[in-house]
């Protein structure tokens, strides 16, 4: 019985460290992508405040970009 508790404790610590590393990796990814100018996450934060049906979309997409995505998904 004591061996099982020890294994559970070690597994819990390893799993917690693993999830912490994933969380920090995600935070770094968000920070870098906003710093490079790939995304502006403040626009997405404002979306929660401005959630009317007639509000403008957060990101505008061109037709060419949409066609590329459809073409990739069909292949």
C-alpha positions as CSV (number, residue, x, y, z in Angstrom):
1,X,0.0,0.0,0.0
2,X,2.9,2.3,0.8
3,X,4.5,1.7,-2.6
4,X,1.3,2.8,-4.4
5,X,1.1,6.0,-2.4
6,X,4.8,6.8,-3.3
7,X,4.1,6.1,-7.0
8,X,1.0,8.3,-6.9
9,X,3.0,11.1,-5.2
10,X,5.8,10.9,-7.7
11,X,3.4,10.8,-10.7
12,X,1.5,13.8,-9.2
13,X,4.7,15.9,-9.0
14,X,5.8,14.9,-12.5
15,X,2.4,15.7,-14.0
16,X,2.3,19.0,-12.2
17,X,5.7,20.0,-13.4
18,X,4.8,18.9,-17.0
19,X,1.6,21.0,-17.0
20,X,3.5,24.0,-15.6
21,X,6.0,23.8,-18.4
22,X,3.2,23.6,-21.0
23,X,1.5,26.7,-19.4
24,X,4.8,28.7,-19.4
25,X,5.4,27.6,-23.0
26,X,2.0,28.8,-24.1
27,X,2.5,32.2,-22.3
28,X,5.8,32.7,-24.0
29,X,4.2,31.8,-27.3
30,X,1.5,34.4,-26.8
31,X,4.0,37.0,-25.7
32,X,6.3,36.4,-28.7
33,X,3.5,36.4,-31.3
34,X,2.1,39.6,-30.0
35,X,5.6,41.2,-29.9
36,X,6.3,40.2,-33.5
37,X,3.0,41.7,-34.5
38,X,1.4,38.5,-35.8
39,X,-1.6,38.9,-33.5
40,X,-3.1,41.7,-31.4
41,X,-4.7,39.9,-28.5
42,X,-6.1,43.2,-27.1
43,X,-8.6,43.1,-30.0
44,X,-9.7,39.7,-28.8
45,X,-10.0,40.9,-25.2
46,X,-12.3,43.8,-26.4
47,X,-14.5,41.3,-28.1
48,X,-15.8,40.2,-24.7
49,X,-16.9,43.7,-24.0
50,X,-18.3,44.5,-27.4
51,X,-20.4,41.4,-28.1
52,X,-23.4,42.8,-30.0
53,X,-24.7,41.1,-33.1
54,X,-24.1,44.2,-35.2
55,X,-20.5,44.7,-34.0
56,X,-17.8,44.6,-36.7
57,X,-15.6,41.4,-36.9
58,X,-12.3,41.4,-35.0
59,X,-10.2,40.3,-38.0
60,X,-11.1,40.9,-41.6
61,X,-10.1,38.2,-44.1
62,X,-9.5,38.5,-47.8
63,X,-11.2,36.2,-50.2
64,X,-7.8,35.0,-51.4
65,X,-6.8,33.9,-47.9
66,X,-10.1,32.0,-47.5
67,X,-9.7,30.3,-50.9
68,X,-6.2,29.1,-49.9
69,X,-7.5,27.6,-46.6
70,X,-10.3,25.9,-48.5
71,X,-7.9,24.5,-51.1
72,X,-5.6,23.2,-48.4
73,X,-8.4,21.5,-46.5
74,X,-9.7,19.8,-49.7
75,X,-6.3,18.2,-50.5
